[in-house]
Amino acid sequence: MWLFRSPIGKIYIKKLSTHKFGLLFDDTLWDVCNDPHILADNVYMQCTGCTEWDTCNTLGLDVPTDLSQWELTQS
């Protein structure tokens, strides 16, 4: 599982029981994909479907540009 400590709270990318990956924020599954790198890119591009993140002003923030910059955590 990967973690991004964003200004709106913790955003996770987690492997699901379906063997796909999910984007989770605030106990809500916002997106599902076969590739966690795509989900990380969606977070960077602010096109996740989560309005709170997608409309957050990230100017001057250190938003990870790819999955390698996310924190790897235990599930």
C-alpha positions as CSV (number, residue, x, y, z in Angstrom):
1,M,0.0,0.0,0.0
2,W,1.2,3.5,-0.8
3,L,0.5,6.7,1.1
4,F,0.5,10.4,0.2
5,R,0.1,12.8,3.1
6,S,-1.8,15.5,1.2
7,P,-3.1,18.8,2.6
8,I,-6.6,17.4,2.7
9,G,-5.5,14.2,4.5
10,K,-4.1,10.8,3.8
11,I,-4.6,9.4,0.3
12,Y,-3.9,5.7,-0.2
13,I,-3.3,3.4,-3.2
14,K,-4.1,-0.2,-2.0
15,K,-4.2,-3.6,-3.7
16,L,-7.8,-4.8,-3.5
17,S,-9.1,-8.4,-3.1
18,T,-9.9,-8.3,-6.9
19,H,-6.1,-8.0,-7.5
20,K,-6.7,-4.5,-8.9
21,F,-5.6,-1.3,-7.1
22,G,-7.9,1.3,-5.5
23,L,-7.5,4.9,-4.7
24,L,-8.9,5.6,-1.2
25,F,-9.5,8.9,0.7
26,D,-11.6,9.4,3.8
27,D,-12.8,5.8,3.7
28,T,-14.1,6.2,0.2
29,L,-12.9,4.2,-2.8
30,W,-12.6,6.8,-5.5
31,D,-11.0,4.9,-8.4
32,V,-10.0,1.3,-9.4
33,C,-7.3,0.4,-11.9
34,N,-5.0,-2.4,-12.9
35,D,-1.9,-0.3,-12.5
36,P,-1.1,1.7,-9.3
37,H,1.1,4.0,-11.4
38,I,-2.0,5.3,-13.2
39,L,-3.7,6.1,-10.0
40,A,-0.7,8.0,-8.7
41,D,-0.6,10.0,-12.0
42,N,-4.3,10.7,-11.6
43,V,-3.6,12.2,-8.1
44,Y,-0.8,14.3,-9.5
45,M,-3.0,15.5,-12.4
46,Q,-5.9,16.1,-9.9
47,C,-8.3,14.0,-11.9
48,T,-9.4,11.4,-9.3
49,G,-13.1,12.0,-9.1
50,C,-12.6,13.2,-5.5
51,T,-13.7,16.9,-5.6
52,E,-11.9,17.8,-2.4
53,W,-8.6,16.7,-4.0
54,D,-9.3,17.6,-7.6
55,T,-10.1,21.3,-6.6
56,C,-7.4,21.6,-4.0
57,N,-4.9,24.5,-4.6
58,T,-1.6,22.6,-4.9
59,L,0.5,25.6,-6.0
60,G,3.7,25.4,-4.0
61,L,3.0,22.0,-2.6
62,D,5.2,19.0,-3.0
63,V,2.8,16.7,-4.8
64,P,4.4,13.4,-5.9
65,T,4.8,13.2,-9.6
66,D,4.8,9.4,-9.7
67,L,4.3,6.4,-7.5
68,S,8.0,6.2,-6.6
69,Q,7.6,9.3,-4.5
70,W,4.7,7.9,-2.5
71,E,5.4,6.4,1.0
72,L,5.3,2.6,0.9
73,T,3.4,1.4,4.0
74,Q,2.1,-1.9,5.5
75,S,-1.5,-2.7,4.8
